[in-house]
Amino acid sequence: MASYYKLQIQDRLEIGSSSSRSMRRMGKIPINYYYKGENNKNLLIDQKELH
């Protein structure tokens, strides 16, 4: 049976490799969300949410 989880995410205002690297150092995981027919979204999730 499938399990569903609700994750707390944040909008990511800064994009690029250097900002992604600094977010990872702070314990955040940068996410790029793509869906057909919609604009992509840059998001952040706390690393603790996934452990």
Contact map, one row per residue, 1 for C-alpha under 8 A:
111000000000000000000000000000000000000000000000000
111100000000000000000000000000000000000000000000000
111110000000000000000000000000000000000000000000000
011111000000000000000000000000000000000000000000000
001111100000000000000000000000000000000000000000000
000111110000000000000000000000000000000000000000000
000011111000000000000000000000000000000000001000100
000001111100000000000000000000000000000000001100100
000000111110000000000000000000000000000000111100000
000000011111000000000000000000000000000000111000000
000000001111100000000000000000000000000011110000000
000000000111111000000000000001000000000001110000000
000000000011111000000000000000000000000001000000000
000000000001111100100000000000000000000000000000000
000000000001111110110000000000000000000001000000000
000000000000011111110000000000000000000000000000000
000000000000001111111000000000000000000000000000000
000000000000000111111100000000000000000000000000000
000000000000011111111110000000000000000000000000000
000000000000001111111111000011000000000000000000000
000000000000000011111111100000000000000000000000000
000000000000000001111111110000000000000000000000000
000000000000000000111111111111000000000000000000000
000000000000000000011111111111000000000000000000000
000000000000000000001111111100000000000000000000000
000000000000000000000111111100000000000000000000000
000000000000000000000011111110000000000000000111000
000000000000000000000011111111000000000000011110000
000000000000000000010011001111100000000000011110000
000000000001000000010011000111110000000001111000000
000000000000000000000000000011111000000001111000000
000000000000000000000000000001111100000111100000000
000000000000000000000000000000111110000111100000000
000000000000000000000000000000011111011110000000000
000000000000000000000000000000001111111100000000000
000000000000000000000000000000000111110000000000000
000000000000000000000000000000000011111000000000000
000000000000000000000000000000000111111100000000000
000000000000000000000000000000000110111110000000000
000000000000000000000000000000011110011111000000000
000000000010000000000000000000011100001111100000000
000000000011101000000000000001111000000111110000000
000000001111000000000000000001111000000011111000000
000000001111000000000000000111100000000001111100000
000000111100000000000000000111100000000000111110100
000000011000000000000000001110000000000000011111110
000000000000000000000000001110000000000000001111111
000000000000000000000000001000000000000000000111111
000000110000000000000000000000000000000000001111111
000000000000000000000000000000000000000000000111111
000000000000000000000000000000000000000000000011111
